[in-house]
Each structure stands twice: as C-alpha cells, then as structure tokens.
Amino acid sequence: MTRKTIEITTKKRAESALIDSLFKPINGHTLVKSKWCAGKYANSGKGREIEVTEDVQAVWGERRSDRDGAYYTLYCYHATNKDGY
C-alpha cells in the first residue's frame, strides 16, 4: 500500500473532511473514524507531519484523561476498504 505525508490537524478541520466525503466520496466511500494509535501524548501534535497510508484523510488529537492525568490520543478519518473497515 502506498504512503503519503500529512499534517496533524484540528478536530474541526478533520470533521470538514468527513462532511466533504458525504458529497464527494473518496474511492467510492465515505470516511470512518478510528484510533490512529494507542499511544498517550502530552500534546495534540498539531502541525507535526506524519506518514500515513493512502486511505487516511485526516489525523487529529483528542484530549482524554485517566487516573494518571490528562493526555492526548490520535484519531483519524479514513476511507473504508472493500470489506467496510
């Protein structure tokens, strides 16, 4: 699978990509939300460039907290594959 480089963005910009996919499907599909990775980060990473697979359209950080304190976790919107995942 080919890869590309994208910048970690805000949740608002990522959601605009989701809305765009409703009117202009990507590879014939709308986008779905999933966790980008299971890591816990001190900041959102906004502006950092990362390498992703070609089906990923947006990556952003969401603030969460647990008994150890606050952290950010990365989520993405990606086009579904032929199996719907």
Summary of the structure (lengths in Angstrom):
residues: 85
radius of gyration: 13.4
end to end distance: 15.3
largest distance: 41.8
contacts: 223
relative contact order: 0.31
helix: 15%
strand: 48%
